[in-house]
């Protein structure tokens, strides 16, 4: 039997209290965010995402009625879950990242954040998944506020690669080679995608 709410897999009343006190699994992931080797502004972004406090259109619509609550990449309603995981565009990004990392990332916040709880084992994975979420949010904001023109999936994947490369400096020495290797893999996948579509 493994107690999955503690990093050592062992039950303790302290870990149970933490779950009850914060009402469930999401706050455990919220706590894990702060140990990720990413810039502080991205910690904050992920924390807002975990708490569903990002200013996505569905959340904005609760505060003030919006004329348009649709996703900037498709015609569905924009929620955090839709934007980051369920959108046809995001699904393609996660499929490529799953292929690059050699694990099925899943299709929701909980499945991505589950790996954050084991940050020692999945350090490189966690930097890449954080870079993916951050890049999707930045792209969405460029569409929303700067009338950015459409970029294909390859462009976004390359952006994720360069974002994670910029964070290499935050990565502990022992994991830098693994992260560089995974990023080279992702670049290869993007190049191959270019050959297929081009
Ligand atoms: Zn969409």
Boltz pocket constraint, residues with backbone or C-beta under 6 A from the ligand:
constraints:
  - pocket:
      binder: B
      contacts: [[A, 71], [A, 72], [A, 73], [A, 74], [A, 75], [A, 76], [A, 82], [A, 83], [A, 86], [A, 87], [A, 88], [A, 89]]
      max_distance: 6.0
